[in-house]
Amino acid sequence: MQSISNLIDNIIDENSIRKGLPPPSSYKTLFLSFNYTNTENYYFETLREVFNDEVKCIHIHGEINNPDNPIIFGYDDENDDILKDIKNNPENQWLENIKSNKYSKSFNYKNLLSFINNNEYNVYILGHSCGISDRTILSKIFNNKNCLSIKIFYHKKESNFNDFDEKIMNITRMFQSDALMNEIIVPESVSEPLLNISRLLSVDNRIKPS
């Protein structure tokens, strides 16, 4: 027999699902992966030790071999004039590879919105180019009032060269305000290069993919 509190919790969850909204998030750290593989599992064991299991990963564009989270290919920039013309075309085949049309296949997008709309957060960019093919999602993350900072982990290509400036130029296209962007972007002087995963594994053999 259910307790009253459990019954209320179940009613809240059912109403949330009926409205198309996921239950409030209970995790503190969110990995938003644009990859189709489980690369994040290299880091999760250590992250969960640090954050007491309050870590979740959302594969926003699906996962390999997971029918419950189908892979999403394509393009998505709601500010693109060409895309607006495509949406006005009565031929549906032109919309088959527009990412935003596929987000209703799972709760991924709604879970992301639940997290950013209900928590203050800091963004750490690891590996993503921040190109315009993902501008719709990145704009929502970067321009949200709860976004406190954006730190770039840049790719160090040579001893005196990295892709920090390239990422900044891409990120510029995501912002509605240059002033806001300059307010929350962490300066290059305190940004960091991406870790070499092979070196990381050799240092700490606890970090293994599943």
C-alpha positions in Angstrom: 0.0 0.0 0.0 1.4 3.4 -1.0 2.0 6.1 1.5 0.3 9.5 0.9 3.6 11.1 0.0 4.4 8.4 -2.6 0.9 8.8 -4.1 1.4 12.5 -4.4 4.8 12.0 -6.0 3.3 9.6 -8.5 0.5 12.1 -9.3 3.0 14.9 -9.9 5.1 12.6 -12.1 2.0 11.5 -14.2 0.9 15.1 -14.6 4.3 16.2 -15.6 4.5 13.5 -18.3 1.0 14.3 -19.5 2.0 18.0 -20.0 5.1 16.9 -21.8 7.4 18.1 -18.9 9.9 15.8 -17.1 10.0 15.7 -13.3 12.3 18.3 -11.7 16.0 17.3 -12.0 17.7 15.9 -8.9 21.2 16.0 -10.3 23.7 18.8 -10.0 26.0 18.1 -12.9 24.8 17.6 -16.5 26.8 16.2 -19.4 25.2 17.4 -22.6 26.7 15.1 -25.2 26.4 15.8 -28.9 28.2 12.6 -29.6 26.6 9.2 -30.4 29.0 7.2 -28.4 29.7 6.7 -24.6 32.9 8.8 -24.5 31.8 10.5 -21.3 32.1 7.2 -19.5 35.9 7.8 -19.4 35.2 10.5 -16.8 32.0 9.4 -15.0 33.5 7.1 -12.4 35.6 9.9 -11.1 32.9 12.5 -11.5 30.5 10.5 -9.4 33.0 10.1 -6.7 33.4 13.9 -6.6 29.7 14.8 -7.0 28.2 12.0 -5.0 26.4 10.4 -8.0 24.6 13.7 -8.8 25.7 13.4 -12.4 23.6 12.8 -15.5 24.3 12.6 -19.2 21.9 13.6 -22.0 22.8 12.4 -25.5 20.8 15.1 -27.2 21.3 13.6 -30.6 20.8 10.0 -29.7 23.0 7.0 -29.0 24.4 4.1 -31.1 22.5 0.9 -30.6 19.8 2.4 -28.3 16.3 2.3 -29.9 14.9 4.4 -27.0 17.2 7.2 -28.0 17.4 7.2 -31.8 20.2 9.0 -33.6 19.5 12.5 -35.0 21.4 13.7 -38.0 21.1 17.0 -39.7 21.1 20.8 -39.2 19.4 23.2 -36.9 19.6 27.0 -37.0 16.3 28.7 -36.4 17.8 32.0 -37.5 18.9 30.8 -40.9 16.8 32.4 -43.7 17.3 29.4 -45.9 15.8 27.2 -43.2 12.9 29.5 -42.9 12.3 29.1 -46.6 12.5 25.3 -46.3 9.9 25.4 -43.6 7.6 27.4 -45.9 8.0 24.7 -48.6 5.0 22.3 -48.7 7.3 19.4 -49.5 8.0 17.6 -46.2 11.1 15.8 -47.5 13.1 19.0 -47.1 12.4 18.9 -43.3 13.6 15.3 -42.8 17.1 16.3 -41.5 16.2 19.3 -39.4 17.2 18.3 -35.9 14.5 20.2 -34.0 11.8 18.1 -35.8 13.3 15.0 -34.1 13.6 16.1 -30.5 10.1 14.9 -29.7 11.3 11.3 -30.2 12.6 11.4 -26.6 12.6 13.4 -23.4 16.2 14.6 -24.0 15.3 18.2 -25.1 12.7 18.6 -22.3 15.1 17.3 -19.7 17.7 19.8 -20.9 15.2 22.7 -20.7 14.2 21.5 -17.2 17.8 21.7 -16.0 18.7 25.1 -17.4 15.4 26.7 -16.5 15.5 25.5 -12.8 19.2 25.8 -11.9 22.0 28.4 -12.1 24.8 26.7 -14.0 28.3 27.1 -15.4 29.0 25.8 -18.9 32.3 23.9 -19.7 32.9 23.3 -23.4 34.9 20.2 -24.2 35.4 19.3 -27.8 32.3 21.0 -29.4 33.1 23.4 -32.2 30.0 25.5 -31.3 29.1 25.7 -35.0 25.8 27.0 -36.3 24.4 23.5 -37.0 23.6 23.4 -33.3 22.8 27.1 -32.9 19.2 26.5 -31.7 20.2 24.5 -28.6 23.4 26.4 -27.9 21.6 29.7 -28.0 19.1 28.5 -25.4 21.9 27.4 -23.1 24.1 30.5 -23.5 21.4 33.2 -23.4 19.5 31.7 -20.5 19.4 34.0 -17.4 20.7 31.1 -15.3 23.9 30.8 -17.3 26.6 32.2 -15.0 29.8 31.5 -17.1 31.1 29.7 -20.1 34.6 28.2 -19.9 36.3 26.9 -23.0 38.6 23.9 -22.8 40.5 24.6 -26.1 42.3 22.2 -28.3 46.1 22.8 -28.2 47.2 22.1 -31.7 50.8 23.3 -31.5 53.0 24.8 -28.7 52.0 28.3 -29.6 48.6 27.7 -31.2 45.1 26.6 -30.1 41.5 27.0 -31.3 40.3 29.3 -28.5 39.8 32.3 -30.9 38.0 30.0 -33.4 35.6 28.8 -30.8 35.0 32.4 -29.6 34.0 33.5 -33.1 31.6 30.6 -33.4 30.1 31.3 -29.9 29.6 35.0 -31.0 26.9 33.8 -33.4 25.0 32.2 -30.6 24.5 35.3 -28.5 21.7 37.9 -28.7 24.0 40.4 -27.0 27.8 40.9 -27.3 27.7 42.6 -23.9 26.3 39.5 -22.3 28.8 37.3 -24.1 31.8 39.3 -22.9 30.3 39.3 -19.4 30.1 35.5 -19.0 32.9 34.1 -21.2 35.9 33.1 -19.1 39.0 34.8 -20.4 41.6 32.7 -22.3 44.2 33.4 -19.6 42.3 31.2 -17.2 41.0 28.7 -19.7 42.6 25.3 -20.1 43.6 22.9 -22.8 41.7 19.6 -23.2 43.3 16.7 -21.5 44.9 14.0 -23.6 42.8 11.0 -22.8 45.5 8.4 -23.4 47.8 10.3 -21.0 44.9 10.5 -18.5 44.3 6.8 -18.7 47.9 6.1 -18.0 47.9 8.3 -14.9 44.6 7.0 -13.5 43.5 3.5 -14.5 40.2 4.0 -12.6 38.9 6.0 -15.5 37.6 3.4 -18.0 34.8 3.4 -20.6 32.0 1.0 -19.9 
